[in-house]
Amino acid sequence: MGRGFGRGMGPIGYCICLKCGYRVPKQPGVRCLEMRCPRCGAAMVREGSYHHRLYLERLKKNKQ
């Protein structure tokens, strides 16, 4: 049983690189933040996660 900190997004989804936009299917048992982008080497985040939503909000704010 987990400690209740995770979002419980399940094993299906994508890990994305916020630097170059590379997208790869999530691997069960491996956190996206532990993965590195094969294109640019940046840390990846889970699509739809808290960090991904913050990034999208920042992009939207900067465009205005």
Secondary structure as GFF3:
##gff-version 3
##sequence-region A 1 64
A	DSSP	beta_strand	14	17	.	.	.	ID=ss1
A	DSSP	beta_strand	23	25	.	.	.	ID=ss2
A	DSSP	three_ten_helix	32	34	.	.	.	ID=ss3
A	DSSP	beta_strand	44	46	.	.	.	ID=ss4
A	DSSP	alpha_helix	50	63	.	.	.	ID=ss5
###
